[in-house]
Structures are given as structure tokens and as C-alpha cells.
Amino acid sequence: MSSEVGPGEATSRGSVWEESVRTTDIATAEKLVQRVYPVAQLRDSRREFLFEQTTRGADGVTFARFRISSRIDIAVEFQGVAGYGLLLDGRYAAQSRGDALDTTQPFVFRPGPGSSISEGLDLLVVNVQDDMLRQAVARREGVEDARIDFSRTAPASPELSRHWQRTVAYAWRSVAQVPEVFRNDLVRTATFDAVVAAALAAFPVDVVHAGRIPPDAALPSALRRARAFIDDHADQPLTVQQIAEQARVSVRTLQNGFRRELDTTPLGYLRRVRLLHARDELLDAQPGEKSVVEIAHRWGFASPSRFAAEYQELFGEKPSRTLRR
């Protein structure tokens, strides 16, 4: 078998990725798949093998079309990305995190391990970075960041499935595969934003935990003063009485305002601010420079176990893992 890649082309312009490649060698095909999914493995084909891959990506969204002539087993780790799939032709059975996918309709590979067995495959996958999905959900929820989990791998309804397919078809045929259009930042960004919106509508996600609350000029002035005081003095011991005095309202009025406008308490907001500062410090720390316990104490958490539990609930990972990054 030939291991030469071609005919094809690869073009990179800034953050724009355009590539069309083909090969008859399975080892080369594996390396090509790894350009899209760094952790991927292809298992031996039993018949004559032809692999074609067409990739168009930018702005956190990558379209990848795979055509594989023979039977093939593929294992992929979807690292920080969700893969929204649409089977165009062939026989295809797939799993996401060990759960079987219904590939007779649009489906999604959730972040994590995925695998498939196919024959005569023609598959289009729209890969969306987890950060981009989280940001879109956060904008919808009115917060600055959000931790999400995928509640389903199949479309929520036939209507939303059809909308998803029409949106993807337009983005793929009329934008991604037309170089002049694809390289137009305004058109591409607007189109890809529509793709992400259609994906989140068709495949709803659960908001496990909302993160930082953004500034809001519409908040009552007393709450704005309270938040500003907390933000500026988060590294100091604070009481509800002190916060109420700075906001120039009673403790009861302050507490009611936080519950009504921010769905939390003054001290709950303080804990979140401290956790965010602790995360920044964990991310910035050099190996061996600081410990989790030290940073927890610095931000007012006397109990390391309590700190670790609240940290994991908000950010979805243990503070020790953040420190090792």
C-alpha cells in the first residue's frame, strides 16, 4: 500500500484551517485523524483501504468529513471538544463514553472516549470546543462562565434535528467549502455562531454550575456597592454587617437583595469570589512553589477538605489538579 498523502492540500491562514488529504495506508490515515483528535487509533482494515479527510476549522469550530472505503475500527478521545455527527453514507456503529449512539439520526460524541466500527463510511463531524459551548451557555444564563454536562446524545425533537441539519448543510456547503466565503471573518464567525446555537438547541446541555456573575449596571445601587466592597476586600475577614454598612442598607435588606437579584447570599458571593481568586493563584503557581492548603488558607478556607469540595463543585476539578497544570 502506498503511504503517500495526496492528492490534497493544506492551507493555514492565521486561525483558519483548510485541509484535504487522502491515503491508502492505515498508519498514515491514523496520523491524519490525529490532526483533528490528538488521541486516536485506527485498527487494521480487512479490505482494500482508501481514506479521505476534509477539514475546515476556525474560531473553536472544526468541520471534518471522513470517507473510508473499507471496514475499520476507530477509537478517539474527544479532549475538550464535543463532536456533533451526521452520517452521510455507509454502515456505522458508535459509542460515546460507553453508551451506544443512534447514528440513524444526528448524534453527539460527548467530551471523553468515543469508538466506532464502520464500513463504506461517509461521515461529517462538527467539532466544537468545550470552552466555546460553555461561553455560549454562560451568555444565555447571564453569567461569565458555566460548567456544563451533556444530558443527551440524540436530538431533542425532530424539528430541532431538521434545523440542525439545515444549519450544518449551509455552513458546510456554502461557507466552509467556498474559500472566499470561508476566509471572510464576518461571514464565517456569524455562520459558526449559528452552528453552535443550533447544536445547543438540538442537543440540550445541563448547567451543572454557573460561575462568575458579570457586572450588571441594572443592579440596585446598594448591591453594586456591596459587590464592589467584597471584590476589593475578598482577602480580608468580612462579616455580613460590614458589607451591609458599606452598602448603606440593613443586613436584612442586603440579604434579600442578594437572594432576589443574584440568587445567592452575601457570604455565598464572597466564597465564590475567593474561590475564583484561589483558582487564579493555583493556575499561576510554579511547581513546588505553593501548596493547595497554603492557597486555601490565604483565601479564608480553614478546612482544606471543605475548600476542595467547594472548588470541585464550582470548577469541575480538584484544586490539586489545577495546581499540576
C-alpha positions in Angstrom: 0.0 0.0 0.0 1.1 3.5 -0.7 1.8 5.8 2.3 1.9 8.9 0.2 -0.7 11.6 1.1 -2.3 13.1 -1.9 -3.7 14.5 -4.0 -4.7 17.1 -1.5 -3.9 20.5 0.0 -3.4 22.1 3.4 -3.8 25.8 4.0 -3.3 27.7 7.2 -4.1 31.5 7.4 -3.9 32.7 10.9 -6.5 30.7 12.9 -8.2 29.3 9.7 -7.5 25.6 8.9 -8.2 24.2 5.5 -7.0 20.7 4.6 -8.0 18.0 2.1 -6.0 14.7 2.2 -6.2 11.1 1.2 -4.1 7.9 1.6 -4.2 4.2 1.1 -2.1 3.5 4.2 -3.8 2.9 7.5 -0.8 4.2 9.6 -0.8 7.5 7.6 -4.6 7.7 8.0 -4.2 7.4 11.8 -1.8 10.3 11.8 -4.3 12.3 9.7 -7.1 11.6 12.2 -4.8 12.7 15.0 -4.6 16.2 13.5 -8.2 16.5 14.5 -8.2 14.3 17.6 -4.7 14.1 19.1 -5.5 10.8 20.8 -6.9 8.4 18.1 -6.3 4.8 17.0 -7.3 3.0 13.8 -7.4 -0.8 13.8 -6.5 -2.9 10.7 -8.8 -2.9 7.8 -9.6 -6.2 6.2 -10.1 -5.0 2.6 -8.5 -2.5 0.2 -8.2 0.7 2.1 -8.9 4.3 0.9 -9.1 7.1 3.4 -10.1 10.7 2.6 -10.3 13.6 5.2 -11.5 17.1 4.5 -11.1 19.6 7.3 -12.2 23.2 7.7 -11.8 24.9 11.0 -11.6 28.3 12.8 -12.9 30.1 15.9 -13.3 26.9 18.0 -15.3 25.0 15.4 -13.9 22.4 13.1 -15.8 20.6 10.3 -14.2 17.2 9.5 -15.5 14.9 6.7 -14.2 11.3 6.7 -14.6 8.9 3.8 -13.3 5.4 4.4 -13.8 2.7 1.8 -13.4 -0.5 3.9 -14.3 -1.8 7.4 -12.4 0.0 10.1 -12.4 0.3 13.9 -11.6 3.7 15.3 -11.0 4.8 19.0 -10.9 8.5 19.7 -10.5 10.6 22.8 -12.6 13.8 22.4 -10.4 16.1 24.5 -12.1 19.3 25.4 -14.4 19.1 22.4 -17.8 17.7 21.5 -18.2 16.0 18.1 -21.7 16.5 16.5 -22.0 13.8 13.9 -24.1 13.3 10.8 -23.9 10.0 8.9 -24.0 10.6 5.1 -23.5 7.1 3.9 -22.3 3.6 5.0 -22.6 1.3 7.9 -21.7 2.9 11.2 -22.0 1.9 14.9 -20.5 4.2 17.5 -20.3 4.7 21.3 -19.7 7.8 23.4 -18.4 7.2 27.0 -19.5 3.6 26.6 -23.1 4.5 25.6 -24.3 3.4 22.2 -25.3 6.2 19.8 -28.2 6.2 17.4 -26.5 7.0 14.2 -29.6 6.8 12.1 -30.1 10.5 13.2 -27.8 13.3 14.1 -25.8 12.4 17.3 -23.1 13.9 19.5 -19.9 12.4 20.9 -19.6 13.9 24.4 -16.1 15.0 25.6 -14.4 11.8 26.6 -13.7 8.4 24.9 -15.5 7.5 21.7 -15.3 4.5 19.4 -16.8 3.2 16.2 -17.0 0.4 13.7 -17.8 1.3 10.1 -17.8 0.1 6.6 -18.0 2.3 3.5 -18.1 5.3 5.7 -19.0 8.9 4.8 -19.3 10.9 8.0 -19.4 14.6 8.7 -18.4 15.7 12.3 -18.7 19.2 13.6 -16.3 19.6 16.5 -17.0 22.4 18.9 -14.5 23.2 21.7 -15.9 22.8 25.1 -14.9 26.4 26.0 -17.0 27.8 23.2 -20.0 25.8 24.3 -19.6 26.9 27.9 -19.3 30.5 26.8 -22.5 30.3 24.7 -24.4 28.7 27.6 -23.0 31.4 30.0 -24.2 34.2 27.8 -27.6 32.5 27.7 -27.7 32.1 31.5 -26.4 35.7 32.2 -23.1 34.6 33.9 -19.5 34.9 32.8 -18.8 31.1 32.8 -20.6 27.9 33.3 -19.8 24.2 33.8 -22.0 22.0 31.6 -22.8 18.3 31.1 -24.4 16.6 28.1 -27.9 15.3 29.1 -28.5 13.6 25.7 -26.7 12.3 22.6 -29.7 12.5 20.3 -31.7 15.5 19.2 -34.4 16.8 21.5 -37.1 16.8 18.8 -37.5 16.0 15.0 -37.9 19.8 14.3 -34.7 20.7 16.1 -32.9 17.9 14.4 -34.0 19.2 11.0 -33.0 22.7 11.9 -29.6 21.4 13.0 -29.1 19.5 9.7 -30.1 22.5 7.6 -27.8 24.8 9.5 -24.9 22.4 9.2 -25.6 21.8 5.5 -25.5 25.5 4.8 -22.3 26.1 6.8 -20.5 23.1 5.2 -21.5 23.6 1.6 -22.0 27.4 1.3 -19.3 28.6 3.7 -16.7 26.1 4.7 -16.1 24.7 1.2 -16.1 28.1 -0.6 -12.6 29.6 0.1 -13.5 33.2 -0.5 -16.5 33.0 1.8 -14.8 30.8 4.4 -11.9 33.3 4.7 -14.3 36.2 5.3 -14.1 36.6 9.1 -17.5 38.3 9.4 -19.4 35.7 7.4 -17.6 32.7 8.9 -18.0 33.9 12.5 -21.7 34.6 12.1 -22.2 31.2 10.5 -20.3 29.3 13.1 -22.1 31.1 15.9 -25.4 29.9 14.3 -24.0 26.3 14.2 -23.2 26.4 17.9 -26.6 27.8 18.7 -28.3 25.1 16.6 -26.2 22.4 18.3 -27.2 23.6 21.8 -30.8 23.8 20.8 -30.9 20.3 19.3 -28.7 18.7 21.9 -29.5 20.4 25.3 -26.9 20.5 28.0 -27.3 20.7 31.7 -25.8 23.7 33.5 -24.0 21.9 36.4 -22.8 25.1 38.0 -22.7 28.7 36.9 -19.5 30.6 37.6 -18.7 34.2 37.9 -21.5 36.7 37.9 -20.8 39.6 35.5 -21.1 43.2 36.4 -24.7 44.5 35.8 -25.5 48.2 35.7 -29.1 47.3 36.3 -28.5 46.0 39.8 -29.7 48.3 42.6 -27.0 50.7 43.7 -26.8 49.1 47.2 -25.9 45.7 45.6 -23.3 47.3 43.4 -21.7 48.9 46.4 -21.8 45.6 48.3 -20.2 43.7 45.4 -17.5 46.3 44.9 -16.6 46.1 48.5 -16.5 42.3 48.5 -14.4 42.3 45.3 -11.9 44.7 46.7 -11.6 43.1 50.2 -12.0 39.4 49.4 -8.6 38.6 51.0 -9.8 40.1 54.4 -12.1 38.8 57.1 -15.6 40.1 56.3 -18.9 39.9 58.1 -22.4 40.5 56.7 -22.7 43.5 59.0 -19.6 45.1 57.4 -20.8 44.5 53.9 -24.3 46.0 54.8 -22.6 49.1 56.3 -20.6 49.6 53.1 -23.8 49.1 51.0 -25.6 51.6 53.3 -28.6 49.2 54.0 -29.7 46.9 56.7 -28.4 43.3 56.9 -31.9 42.1 56.1 -32.3 44.3 53.1 -28.8 43.3 51.9 -29.6 39.6 52.2 -33.0 39.9 50.5 -31.4 41.8 47.6 -28.7 39.2 47.0 -31.2 36.4 47.0 -33.6 38.3 44.7 -31.1 39.7 42.2 -28.2 37.2 42.3 -29.7 34.0 43.7 -27.1 33.8 46.5 -26.3 35.3 49.8 -23.6 38.0 50.6 -21.3 35.3 52.1 -22.1 32.9 49.3 -21.0 35.6 46.8 -17.9 36.2 48.9 -17.0 32.5 48.8 -17.3 32.4 45.1 -15.1 35.4 44.7 -12.5 33.8 46.9 -12.7 30.6 45.0 -12.1 32.4 41.8 -9.0 34.2 43.3 -7.7 30.9 44.6 -8.1 29.3 41.1 -6.1 32.2 39.6 -3.4 31.6 42.1 -3.3 27.9 41.6 -3.0 28.4 37.8 -0.2 30.9 38.2 1.8 28.9 40.8 5.0 27.2 39.7 5.6 23.6 40.5 6.7 23.2 44.2 6.1 26.9 44.8 2.8 26.8 46.7 0.5 24.1 48.1 -3.3 23.8 47.9 -3.5 24.1 51.7 -1.5 27.3 51.7 -3.6 28.9 49.0 -6.8 27.7 50.7 -5.8 29.4 53.9 -4.8 32.6 52.2 -8.3 32.9 50.8 -10.1 32.2 54.1 -10.8 28.5 53.9 -9.7 27.0 57.3 -10.7 23.5 56.2 -8.8 22.1 53.2 -11.4 19.4 52.6 -14.2 22.0 52.6 -12.2 24.1 50.2 -11.6 21.1 47.9 -15.2 20.2 47.9 -16.5 23.7 47.1 -13.7 24.2 44.5 -14.6 21.0 42.7 -18.3 21.8 42.7 -17.7 25.2 41.0 -14.9 24.3 38.6 -15.4 20.6 38.0 -11.9 19.5 39.0 -9.9 19.1 42.2 -7.6 22.1 43.2 -4.7 19.7 43.2 -5.3 19.0 39.5 -5.4 22.7 38.7 -2.1 23.2 40.5 -0.4 20.5 38.4 -1.3 22.2 35.1 
